[in-house]
Each structure stands twice: as C-alpha cells, then as structure tokens.
Amino acid sequence: MVRLDSFVIHTTKYNDYINITEKVKGLVEGSGIKDGVAFVITAHTTTAVTVNEDLECLQSDMKDMMWRLVPEDHPYAHARMLHSYGTTAGNPTGHLRSLLTGNHAVFPVRDGKLIRGGAQEIFFCEYDGAQSRTVYVETMGE
C-alpha cells in the first residue's frame, strides 16, 4: 500500500527552520500503514528537509554556518537576468543552501508509528521566504 499526503507551510522569514515533526507523525499515523517507510519531501528547489535536535542555539548555529558557507554578497552567476523566466534571479543562495541540506528525510514505520531517535525532529528549511510551500509525505508498506 502507498499513500501520498501533502501539506502547505506559509513561511514568514527569508531563512528559517520550522519543526514539522508533529504534522508528519499525524499523517503517518493516519495513513493506515502499519509497517513500512515514510518519505518527507519538499516540492521546492530553495527549501530543504533535514533532521536534527530542536534547540534554539543549534538552529542559530545552523543558520550561521549556512551564511558562512553560502554568503549573500558573493557574485553568483545565478544572480542575473534569466530571459527564459523574464525576470532577474535573486535567489542563488536559496538554491545552494538547499543543496547542502537536502530535499528529503526517510524514516521507518512500525506498528503505525514513525520511528526516530529520541532527539530527532524533522525540520522544513526555508531559504527564500516568505512563501507558501508544499511538503509531501509518502508512506509505503503494509
């Protein structure tokens, strides 16, 4: 059995880490799948899904690291007029930060529950907000 669910997040900041663990757990538990696997996937190229502890100091460190690795003031090739879009690309940092973080997370499902470590929380990472974003949760199993 395979079940695909989705939800929309309305982000409010240019760069942010939003804990989506409870939403994902609810979708997995409501899927009817007892044993299998769950995939949490972002539908956007300037966002990401990652797993880490939900500590304010850690989120601050993650943001600082991303800003050091992918600085806003670098002369990126993507920050130019894109004739195919008819506009200027102003989000190269979002694309590059999402490459570092990844677009998905995968978890086992046992007895209808999402299995994760005691400190593991699922985060939606916004790198080009504020926007409306879609996250998919595909649960597969029996």
DSSP file with accessible surface (Angstrom, degrees, kcal/mol):
  #  RESIDUE AA STRUCTURE BP1 BP2  ACC     N-H-->O    O-->H-N    N-H-->O    O-->H-N    TCO  KAPPA ALPHA  PHI   PSI    X-CA   Y-CA   Z-CA
    1    1 A M              0   0  131      0, 0.0   140,-2.4     0, 0.0     2,-0.4   0.000 360.0 360.0 360.0 141.8    0.0    0.0    0.0
    2    2 A V  E     -A  140   0A  86    138,-0.2     2,-0.4     2,-0.0   138,-0.2  -0.998 360.0-174.5-131.4 133.7    1.2    3.5   -0.8
    3    3 A R  E     -A  139   0A 100    136,-2.8   136,-2.8    -2,-0.4     2,-0.5  -0.993   6.6-162.4-131.8 128.5   -0.3    6.7    0.5
    4    4 A L  E     +A  138   0A  99     -2,-0.4     2,-0.3   134,-0.2   134,-0.2  -0.944  16.2 170.3-111.2 121.4    0.7   10.2   -0.6
    5    5 A D  E     -A  137   0A  26    132,-2.6   132,-2.8    -2,-0.5     2,-0.3  -0.837   8.0-171.0-119.6 163.1   -0.3   13.2    1.6
    6    6 A S  E     -A  136   0A  67     -2,-0.3     2,-0.3   130,-0.2   130,-0.2  -0.976   6.5-170.2-148.6 161.2    0.8   16.8    1.5
    7    7 A F  E     -A  135   0A  22    128,-2.0   128,-2.7    -2,-0.3     2,-0.4  -0.976  20.6-124.1-148.7 159.5    0.5   20.0    3.5
    8    8 A V  E     -A  134   0A  79     -2,-0.3     2,-0.5   126,-0.2   126,-0.2  -0.883  15.2-161.0-109.1 137.2    1.3   23.6    2.9
    9    9 A I  E     -A  133   0A  20    124,-3.0   124,-3.3    -2,-0.4     2,-0.9  -0.969   9.0-151.0-113.6 130.7    3.5   25.7    5.1
   10   10 A H  E     -A  132   0A 133     -2,-0.5   122,-0.2   122,-0.2     2,-0.1  -0.867  21.9-156.0-100.4  97.9    3.3   29.5    5.0
   11   11 A T        -     0   0    7    120,-2.7   119,-0.3    -2,-0.9     3,-0.0  -0.417  15.3-168.7 -75.8 155.1    6.8   30.6    5.9
   12   12 A T        +     0   0  110    118,-0.2     2,-0.3    -2,-0.1    -1,-0.1   0.467  61.2  61.8-122.6  -6.1    7.3   34.1    7.3
   13   13 A K  S    S-     0   0  107      1,-0.1   116,-0.3   118,-0.1   117,-0.2  -0.880  76.2-123.5-125.7 157.7   11.1   34.6    7.2
   14   14 A Y  S    S+     0   0   77     -2,-0.3   115,-1.9     1,-0.3     2,-0.4   0.922 106.5  15.5 -62.2 -46.5   13.8   34.7    4.5
   15   15 A N  S    S+     0   0   16    113,-0.2     2,-0.3   112,-0.1    -1,-0.3  -0.998  85.7 147.3-129.9 128.9   15.7   31.8    6.1
   16   16 A D  E     -E  126   0B  19    110,-2.1   110,-3.0    -2,-0.4     2,-0.5  -0.993  40.9-137.8-159.2 155.9   14.1   29.7    8.8
   17   17 A Y  E     -E  125   0B  10     -2,-0.3     2,-0.5   108,-0.2   108,-0.2  -0.985  25.7-168.9-118.8 117.7   13.9   26.2   10.3
   18   18 A I  E     -E  124   0B  43    106,-3.0   106,-3.1    -2,-0.5     2,-0.5  -0.930  21.0-129.6-115.3 123.7   10.4   25.1   11.0
   19   19 A N  E     +E  123   0B  52     -2,-0.5   104,-0.2   104,-0.2     4,-0.1  -0.577  32.9 167.0 -74.5 118.0    9.7   22.0   13.1
   20   20 A I     >  +     0   0    9    102,-2.9     4,-2.4    -2,-0.5     5,-0.2   0.194  38.4 114.1-115.0  14.5    7.2   19.8   11.2
   21   21 A T  H  > S+     0   0    0    101,-0.7     4,-3.0     1,-0.2     5,-0.2   0.905  76.0  47.9 -56.3 -49.8    7.6   16.6   13.2
   22   22 A E  H  > S+     0   0  124      1,-0.2     4,-2.3     2,-0.2    -1,-0.2   0.895 111.7  50.4 -63.6 -38.4    4.0   16.5   14.7
   23   23 A K  H  > S+     0   0  107      2,-0.2     4,-1.9     1,-0.2    -1,-0.2   0.936 113.3  45.9 -63.6 -45.0    2.4   17.2   11.3
   24   24 A V  H  X S+     0   0    0     -4,-2.4     4,-2.6     1,-0.2     5,-0.2   0.936 111.4  52.0 -64.4 -45.9    4.4   14.3    9.7
   25   25 A K  H  X S+     0   0   50     -4,-3.0     4,-2.8    -5,-0.2     5,-0.2   0.917 109.0  51.4 -56.2 -44.2    3.7   12.0   12.6
   26   26 A G  H  X S+     0   0   41     -4,-2.3     4,-1.7    -5,-0.2    -1,-0.2   0.900 110.6  47.3 -61.9 -40.6    0.0   12.7   12.3
   27   27 A L  H  < S+     0   0   28     -4,-1.9     4,-0.4     2,-0.2    -1,-0.2   0.908 113.3  48.1 -68.1 -40.9    0.0   11.9    8.6
   28   28 A V  H >< S+     0   0    0     -4,-2.6     3,-1.3     1,-0.2     5,-0.5   0.944 112.6  48.2 -65.0 -45.9    1.9    8.7    9.0
   29   29 A E  H >< S+     0   0   83     -4,-2.8     3,-0.5     1,-0.3    -1,-0.2   0.833 113.6  48.3 -65.4 -29.6   -0.4    7.5   11.8
   30   30 A G  T 3< S+     0   0   46     -4,-1.7    -1,-0.3    -5,-0.2    -2,-0.2   0.470  90.2  84.7 -87.3  -0.3   -3.4    8.3    9.7
   31   31 A S  T <  S-     0   0    3     -3,-1.3    -1,-0.2    -4,-0.4    -2,-0.2   0.695  92.8-128.8 -75.6 -20.6   -2.1    6.6    6.7
   32   32 A G    <   +     0   0   46     -3,-0.5     2,-0.5    -4,-0.4    -3,-0.1   0.452  66.4 130.3  84.1  -0.7   -3.3    3.1    7.7
   33   33 A I        -     0   0    1     -5,-0.5    -1,-0.3     1,-0.2    -2,-0.2  -0.767  34.5-177.2 -91.4 126.4    0.1    1.7    7.1
   34   34 A K        +     0   0  119    108,-1.9    78,-2.8    -2,-0.5    79,-0.4   0.858  69.5  18.7 -90.2 -43.9    1.4   -0.4   10.0
   35   35 A D  S    S+     0   0   56    107,-2.1   107,-2.6    75,-0.2    -1,-0.3  -0.993  93.8  68.1-135.2 127.6    4.9   -1.4    8.8
   36   36 A G  E    S-CB 109 141A  21     73,-2.5    73,-2.6    -2,-0.4     2,-0.3  -0.896  74.1 -57.3 170.2-135.1    6.9    0.3    6.1
   37   37 A V  E     -CB 108 140A  40    103,-2.8   103,-3.0    71,-0.3     2,-0.4  -0.982  29.2-148.1-146.7 149.0    8.7    3.5    5.4
   38   38 A A  E     -CB 107 139A   0     69,-3.0    69,-2.5    -2,-0.3     2,-0.5  -0.985   7.7-159.9-123.7 133.0    7.8    7.2    5.3
   39   39 A F  E     -CB 106 138A  60     99,-2.8    99,-2.3    -2,-0.4     2,-0.5  -0.943   1.6-161.4-110.2 131.0    9.4    9.8    3.0
   40   40 A V  E     +CB 105 137A   0     65,-2.9    65,-1.8    -2,-0.5     2,-0.4  -0.967  21.9 175.8-113.3 118.1    9.2   13.5    3.8
   41   41 A I  E     -CB 104 136A  50     95,-2.9    95,-3.3    -2,-0.5     2,-0.3  -0.978  26.0-139.1-133.6 133.1    9.9   15.6    0.7
   42   42 A T  E     - B   0 135A   7     61,-2.3    93,-0.2    -2,-0.4     7,-0.1  -0.651   8.1-148.9 -86.2 148.7    9.9   19.3   -0.2
   43   43 A A  S    S+     0   0   50     91,-2.0     2,-0.4    -2,-0.3    92,-0.1   0.239  70.9  80.5 -97.6  13.2    8.5   20.3   -3.5
   44   44 A H    >   -     0   0   50     90,-0.2     3,-1.0    59,-0.1    -2,-0.1  -0.942  67.6-142.6-131.4 145.5   10.8   23.4   -3.9
   45   45 A T  T 3  S+     0   0   97     -2,-0.4    53,-0.2     1,-0.2    54,-0.1   0.508 102.1  51.5 -84.8  -4.8   14.4   24.0   -5.0
   46   46 A T  T 3  S+     0   0    5     52,-0.1    81,-1.6    51,-0.1     2,-0.3   0.024 105.5  64.8-117.6  26.9   15.1   26.7   -2.5
   47   47 A T  E <   -F  126   0B   2     -3,-1.0     2,-0.3    79,-0.2    79,-0.2  -0.840  62.0-165.1-134.2 175.1   13.9   24.7    0.5
   48   48 A A  E     -F  125   0B   0     77,-1.9    77,-3.1    -2,-0.3     2,-0.4  -0.959  18.0-133.9-154.6 168.3   15.0   21.6    2.3
   49   49 A V  E     +F  124   0B   1     53,-1.8    55,-0.4    -2,-0.3     2,-0.3  -1.000  34.4 163.1-127.5 130.2   14.0   18.9    4.8
   50   50 A T  E     -F  123   0B  31     73,-2.2    73,-3.2    -2,-0.4     2,-0.4  -0.918  30.4-130.0-142.5 169.2   16.5   17.9    7.5
   51   51 A V  E     +F  122   0B  40     -2,-0.3     2,-0.3    71,-0.2    71,-0.2  -0.987  44.6 120.5-125.9 129.9   16.6   16.1   10.8
   52   52 A N  E     -F  121   0B  61     69,-1.9    69,-2.1    -2,-0.4     2,-0.1  -0.953  62.2 -61.2-167.3-179.5   18.2   17.4   14.0
   53   53 A E        -     0   0   88     -2,-0.3     2,-1.3    67,-0.2    67,-0.1  -0.466  45.4-122.5 -74.0 150.3   17.6   18.4   17.6
   54   54 A D        +     0   0   80     65,-0.2     2,-0.4    -2,-0.1    -1,-0.1  -0.627  59.5 138.9 -95.8  76.2   15.1   21.2   18.2
   55   55 A L     >  -     0   0   76     -2,-1.3     4,-2.5     1,-0.1     3,-0.3  -0.986  52.4-141.7-121.1 129.2   17.4   23.5   20.1
   56   56 A E  H  > S+     0   0  173     -2,-0.4     4,-2.3     1,-0.2     5,-0.2   0.895 104.6  52.1 -56.0 -41.5   17.3   27.3   19.5
   57   57 A C  H  > S+     0   0   87      1,-0.2     4,-2.1     2,-0.2    -1,-0.2   0.885 109.5  49.7 -65.1 -35.6   21.1   27.5   19.9
   58   58 A L  H  > S+     0   0   39     -3,-0.3     4,-2.7     2,-0.2    -2,-0.2   0.916 109.1  51.3 -70.1 -41.7   21.6   24.7   17.3
   59   59 A Q  H  X S+     0   0   30     -4,-2.5     4,-2.5     2,-0.2    -2,-0.2   0.916 109.9  50.6 -60.4 -40.7   19.2   26.4   14.8
   60   60 A S  H  X S+     0   0   58     -4,-2.3     4,-2.6    -5,-0.2    -2,-0.2   0.923 110.9  48.5 -62.6 -42.7   21.2   29.6   15.3
   61   61 A D  H  X S+     0   0   97     -4,-2.1     4,-2.6     2,-0.2    -2,-0.2   0.886 110.0  52.2 -64.1 -39.1   24.4   27.7   14.6
   62   62 A M  H  X S+     0   0   26     -4,-2.7     4,-2.4     2,-0.2    -2,-0.2   0.929 111.1  46.7 -63.2 -45.6   22.9   26.1   11.5
   63   63 A K  H  X S+     0   0   51     -4,-2.5     4,-2.4     2,-0.2    -2,-0.2   0.935 112.5  50.1 -61.7 -45.6   21.9   29.5   10.1
   64   64 A D  H  X S+     0   0   81     -4,-2.6     4,-1.9     1,-0.2    -2,-0.2   0.913 110.4  50.3 -59.7 -43.2   25.3   31.0   10.9
   65   65 A M  H  X S+     0   0   78     -4,-2.6     4,-2.8     1,-0.2     5,-0.2   0.934 110.4  49.3 -61.4 -45.1   27.0   28.0    9.2
   66   66 A M  H  X S+     0   0    8     -4,-2.4     4,-2.8     1,-0.2    -1,-0.2   0.901 110.1  50.8 -62.7 -39.9   24.9   28.4    6.1
   67   67 A W  H  < S+     0   0  107     -4,-2.4    -1,-0.2     2,-0.2    -2,-0.2   0.851 112.7  46.9 -68.2 -32.9   25.6   32.1    5.9
   68   68 A R  H  < S+     0   0  178     -4,-1.9    -2,-0.2    -5,-0.2    -1,-0.2   0.908 117.7  41.4 -71.9 -42.9   29.3   31.5    6.1
   69   69 A L  H  < S+     0   0  104     -4,-2.8    -2,-0.2     1,-0.3    -3,-0.2   0.838 130.5  26.4 -72.6 -35.2   29.3   28.7    3.5
   70   70 A V  S  < S-     0   0    8     -4,-2.8    -1,-0.3    -5,-0.2    -2,-0.1  -0.716  85.5-164.3-130.4  79.0   26.9   30.5    1.2
   71   71 A P    >   -     0   0   41      0, 0.0     3,-0.9     0, 0.0    -3,-0.1  -0.334  21.9-132.8 -70.1 148.3   27.3   34.3    1.8
   72   72 A E  T 3  S+     0   0   72      1,-0.2    21,-0.1    -5,-0.1    -5,-0.0   0.794 101.2  56.4 -66.5 -30.9   24.7   36.7    0.5
   73   73 A D  T 3  S+     0   0  145      2,-0.1    -1,-0.2     0, 0.0    -3,-0.0   0.288  76.0 117.6 -94.6  13.2   27.3   39.1   -1.1
   74   74 A H  S <  S-     0   0  102     -3,-0.9     2,-1.9     1,-0.1    -4,-0.0  -0.519  75.5-114.0 -75.5 146.6   29.1   36.6   -3.4
   75   75 A P        -     0   0  116      0, 0.0     2,-0.1     0, 0.0    -1,-0.1  -0.486  44.6-171.7 -81.7  76.8   28.9   37.4   -7.1
   76   76 A Y    >   -     0   0   37     -2,-1.9     3,-1.1     1,-0.1    17,-0.0  -0.412  29.1-135.3 -71.4 142.7   26.8   34.3   -8.1
   77   77 A A  T 3  S+     0   0   83      1,-0.2    -1,-0.1    -2,-0.1     0, 0.0   0.823 104.8  61.8 -64.7 -30.2   26.2   33.5  -11.8
   78   78 A H  T 3  S+     0   0   59      1,-0.2     2,-2.0    10,-0.0    11,-0.3   0.698  81.3  85.7 -71.8 -16.9   22.5   32.8  -11.0
   79   79 A A  S <  S+     0   0   54     -3,-1.1     2,-0.3    11,-0.1    -1,-0.2  -0.461  78.0  86.3 -85.5  70.0   22.0   36.4   -9.8
   80   80 A R  S    S-     0   0  137     -2,-2.0     9,-2.8     9,-0.1     2,-0.3  -0.918  91.1 -60.3-153.2 176.5   21.3   37.8  -13.3
   81   81 A M  E     -G   88   0C  77     -2,-0.3     2,-0.7     7,-0.3     7,-0.3  -0.504  42.5-157.8 -69.7 126.5   18.6   38.3  -15.8
   82   82 A L  E >>> -G   87   0C  18      5,-3.0     4,-1.8    -2,-0.3     5,-1.4  -0.899   5.7-170.0-107.1 101.7   17.0   35.0  -16.8
   83   83 A H  T 345S+     0   0  157     -2,-0.7    -1,-0.2     1,-0.3     5,-0.1   0.840  84.1  61.7 -64.0 -30.9   15.4   35.5  -20.2
   84   84 A S  T 345S+     0   0  112      1,-0.2    -1,-0.3    -3,-0.1    -3,-0.0   0.807 115.6  33.7 -66.2 -26.9   13.6   32.2  -20.0
   85   85 A Y  T <45S-     0   0  178     -3,-1.1    -1,-0.2     2,-0.3    -2,-0.2   0.601 104.1-130.0 -97.3 -19.9   11.8   33.4  -16.9
   86   86 A G  T  <5S+     0   0   55     -4,-1.8     2,-0.3     1,-0.3    -3,-0.2   0.757  76.7  77.0  75.4  24.8   11.6   37.1  -17.9
   87   87 A T  E   <S-G   82   0C  83     -5,-1.4    -5,-3.0    -7,-0.1     2,-0.4  -0.945  87.2 -87.8-153.6 171.5   12.9   38.2  -14.6
   88   88 A T  E     -G   81   0C  90     -2,-0.3     2,-0.7    -7,-0.3    -7,-0.3  -0.723  38.2-125.9 -87.6 135.9   16.1   38.6  -12.6
   89   89 A A        +     0   0    7     -9,-2.8    -9,-0.1    -2,-0.4    -1,-0.0  -0.724  36.1 167.1 -81.9 116.9   17.1   35.6  -10.5
   90   90 A G        +     0   0   62     -2,-0.7     3,-0.1     1,-0.1    -1,-0.1   0.167  57.4  71.3-115.1  15.9   17.6   36.8   -6.9
   91   91 A N     >  +     0   0   32    -13,-0.2     4,-1.6     1,-0.1     3,-0.3  -0.066  43.6 128.7-128.2  37.8   17.7   33.6   -5.0
   92   92 A P  H  > S+     0   0   11      0, 0.0     4,-2.2     0, 0.0     5,-0.2   0.887  77.2  56.8 -61.5 -34.6   21.0   31.8   -5.7
   93   93 A T  H  > S+     0   0    3      1,-0.2     4,-2.8     2,-0.2     5,-0.3   0.887 103.3  54.1 -64.9 -36.6   21.7   31.4   -2.0
   94   94 A G  H  > S+     0   0    0     -3,-0.3     4,-2.0     2,-0.2    -1,-0.2   0.921 109.3  47.6 -62.2 -43.4   18.5   29.6   -1.5
   95   95 A H  H  X S+     0   0   51     -4,-1.6     4,-1.5     2,-0.2    -2,-0.2   0.929 115.5  44.7 -63.2 -44.0   19.3   27.1   -4.2
   96   96 A L  H  X S+     0   0   64     -4,-2.2     4,-1.5     2,-0.2    -2,-0.2   0.901 112.1  50.6 -71.7 -39.9   22.8   26.5   -2.9
   97   97 A R  H  X S+     0   0    0     -4,-2.8     4,-1.5     1,-0.2    -1,-0.2   0.892 108.6  53.1 -64.8 -37.5   21.8   26.2    0.8
   98   98 A S  H  X S+     0   0   13     -4,-2.0     4,-3.0    -5,-0.3    -1,-0.2   0.868 103.6  57.2 -67.1 -32.2   19.1   23.6   -0.2
   99   99 A L  H  < S+     0   0  135     -4,-1.5    -1,-0.2     1,-0.2    -2,-0.2   0.891 107.9  47.8 -61.7 -38.4   21.8   21.6   -2.0
  100  100 A L  H  < S+     0   0  101     -4,-1.5    -1,-0.2     1,-0.2    -2,-0.2   0.817 118.8  38.9 -71.2 -31.7   23.7   21.4    1.3
  101  101 A T  H  < S-     0   0   28     -4,-1.5    -2,-0.2    -5,-0.1    -1,-0.2   0.825 104.5-131.3 -90.8 -36.9   20.7   20.4    3.4
  102  102 A G     <  -     0   0   28     -4,-3.0   -53,-1.8    -5,-0.2    -2,-0.1  -0.042  11.5-104.5  99.3 158.8   18.9   18.0    1.0
  103  103 A N  S    S+     0   0   78    -55,-0.3   -61,-2.3    -4,-0.1     2,-0.3   0.402  88.2  28.5-103.2   3.7   15.3   17.8   -0.1
  104  104 A H  E     -C   41   0A  98    -55,-0.4     2,-0.3   -63,-0.2   -63,-0.2  -0.976  50.6-151.8-156.4 166.6   14.0   14.8    1.9
  105  105 A A  E     -C   40   0A  11    -65,-1.8   -65,-2.9    -2,-0.3     2,-0.4  -0.975  16.4-150.3-139.8 150.8   14.2   12.6    5.0
  106  106 A V  E     +C   39   0A  71     -2,-0.3   -67,-0.2   -67,-0.2    -2,-0.0  -0.978  15.2 177.6-128.6 135.6   13.3    8.9    5.4
  107  107 A F  E     -C   38   0A   7    -69,-2.5   -69,-3.0    -2,-0.4     9,-0.1  -0.989  28.6-116.1-135.5 146.3   12.0    7.1    8.4
  108  108 A P  E     -C   37   0A  61      0, 0.0     7,-2.8     0, 0.0     2,-0.4  -0.440  24.2-145.7 -73.5 154.6   10.9    3.6    9.2
  109  109 A V  E     +CD  36 114A   0    -73,-2.6   -73,-2.5     5,-0.2     2,-0.4  -0.994  21.2 173.7-122.5 126.0    7.3    3.0   10.2
  110  110 A R  E >   - D   0 113A 125      3,-2.2     3,-2.0    -2,-0.4   -75,-0.2  -1.000  68.5  -5.3-135.0 134.1    6.5    0.2   12.8
  111  111 A D  T 3  S-     0   0  128     -2,-0.4   -76,-0.2     1,-0.3   -77,-0.1   0.853 129.4 -57.7  53.2  35.5    3.1   -0.5   14.3
  112  112 A G  T 3  S+     0   0    8    -78,-2.8     2,-0.4     1,-0.2    -1,-0.3   0.564 114.9 112.6  77.0   9.2    1.7    2.6   12.6
  113  113 A K  E <  S-D  110   0A 109     -3,-2.0    -3,-2.2   -79,-0.4     2,-0.4  -0.899  72.5-114.3-118.7 145.4    4.2    4.9   14.2
  114  114 A L  E     -D  109   0A  15     -2,-0.4     2,-0.6    -5,-0.2    -5,-0.2  -0.588  33.3-142.7 -72.0 125.5    7.1    7.0   12.8
  115  115 A I        +     0   0   75     -7,-2.8     2,-0.3    -2,-0.4    -1,-0.0  -0.846  36.4 145.2 -97.7 124.6   10.3    5.6   14.2
  116  116 A R        -     0   0   62     -2,-0.6    -9,-0.0    -9,-0.1     5,-0.0  -0.972  50.3 -85.6-151.1 161.7   13.0    8.2   15.0
  117  117 A G    >   -     0   0   34     -2,-0.3     3,-1.4     1,-0.1     0, 0.0  -0.247  47.4-102.5 -66.9 160.3   15.7    8.8   17.6
  118  118 A G  T 3  S+     0   0   88      1,-0.3    -1,-0.1     3,-0.0    -2,-0.0   0.774 121.6  34.5 -58.0 -28.8   14.9   10.4   20.9
  119  119 A A  T 3  S+     0   0   50    -66,-0.1     2,-0.5     2,-0.0    -1,-0.3   0.395  90.5 117.5-106.3   2.7   16.3   13.8   19.8
  120  120 A Q    <   +     0   0   78     -3,-1.4     2,-0.3   -67,-0.1   -67,-0.2  -0.611  35.1 171.5 -80.3 121.7   15.4   13.6   16.1
  121  121 A E  E     - F   0  52B  40    -69,-2.1   -69,-1.9    -2,-0.5     2,-0.5  -0.920  30.7-123.5-121.6 151.4   13.0   16.3   15.0
  122  122 A I  E     - F   0  51B   0     -2,-0.3  -102,-2.9   -71,-0.2  -101,-0.7  -0.840  28.9-165.4-100.1 127.9   12.0   17.0   11.3
  123  123 A F  E     -EF  19  50B   1    -73,-3.2   -73,-2.2    -2,-0.5     2,-0.5  -0.932  18.5-148.0-118.3 136.4   12.6   20.5   10.0
  124  124 A F  E     -EF  18  49B   0   -106,-3.1  -106,-3.0    -2,-0.4     2,-0.6  -0.885  24.4-149.9 -91.9 126.5   11.4   22.3    7.0
  125  125 A C  E     -EF  17  48B   0    -77,-3.1   -77,-1.9    -2,-0.5     2,-0.5  -0.902   7.4-161.0-106.2 119.8   14.2   24.7    5.9
  126  126 A E  E     +EF  16  47B   0   -110,-3.0  -110,-2.1    -2,-0.6   -79,-0.2  -0.881  19.8 164.2 -99.3 126.1   13.2   27.9    4.2
  127  127 A Y  S    S+     0   0    0    -81,-1.6  -112,-0.1    -2,-0.5   -80,-0.1   0.261  77.0  33.0-123.4  10.3   16.0   29.6    2.2
  128  128 A D  S    S-     0   0   31   -115,-0.2  -113,-0.2   -82,-0.2  -114,-0.1  -0.117 100.5-173.1-157.0  42.4   14.0   32.0    0.0
  129  129 A G        +     0   0   18   -115,-1.9  -115,-0.1  -116,-0.3  -117,-0.1  -0.201  49.7  68.2 -90.2-178.2   10.9   33.1    2.0
  130  130 A A  S    S+     0   0   62   -119,-0.3     2,-0.3  -117,-0.2  -118,-0.2   0.468  80.0 115.9 -85.2 137.0    8.4   34.3    2.9
  131  131 A Q        -     0   0   78   -118,-0.2  -120,-2.7    -2,-0.1     2,-0.5  -0.951  68.5 -93.8-155.5 169.7    6.3   32.0    0.7
  132  132 A S  E     -A   10   0A  70     -2,-0.3     2,-0.3  -122,-0.2  -122,-0.2  -0.848  48.4-171.8 -92.8 128.8    3.7   29.2    0.6
  133  133 A R  E     -A    9   0A   9   -124,-3.3  -124,-3.0    -2,-0.5     2,-0.4  -0.924  16.8-140.0-128.2 147.7    5.4   25.8    0.4
  134  134 A T  E     -A    8   0A  35     -2,-0.3   -91,-2.0  -126,-0.2     2,-0.4  -0.892  12.5-169.3-110.5 134.8    4.3   22.3   -0.1
  135  135 A V  E     -AB   7  42A   0   -128,-2.7  -128,-2.0    -2,-0.4     2,-0.4  -0.978  10.2-150.8-120.2 134.1    5.7   19.2    1.7
  136  136 A Y  E     -AB   6  41A  90    -95,-3.3   -95,-2.9    -2,-0.4     2,-0.5  -0.852   6.9-166.3-103.9 141.5    4.8   15.7    0.7
  137  137 A V  E     -AB   5  40A   0   -132,-2.8  -132,-2.6    -2,-0.4     2,-0.6  -0.966   7.9-172.8-124.5 110.0    4.7   12.7    3.0
  138  138 A E  E     -AB   4  39A  61    -99,-2.3   -99,-2.8    -2,-0.5     2,-0.5  -0.931   2.8-167.9-106.9 120.1    4.6    9.4    1.2
  139  139 A T  E     -AB   3  38A   0   -136,-2.8  -136,-2.8    -2,-0.6     2,-0.4  -0.929   7.4-177.6-109.7 127.7    4.1    6.4    3.4
  140  140 A M  E     +AB   2  37A  70   -103,-3.0  -103,-2.8    -2,-0.5     2,-0.3  -0.967  31.8  68.7-127.5 140.4    4.7    2.9    1.9
  141  141 A G  E       B   0  36A  24   -140,-2.4  -105,-0.2    -2,-0.4    -2,-0.0  -0.996 360.0 360.0 155.9-152.3    4.2   -0.5    3.4
  142  142 A E              0   0  167   -107,-2.6  -107,-2.1    -2,-0.3  -108,-1.9  -0.824 360.0 360.0-129.7 360.0    1.6   -2.9    4.6
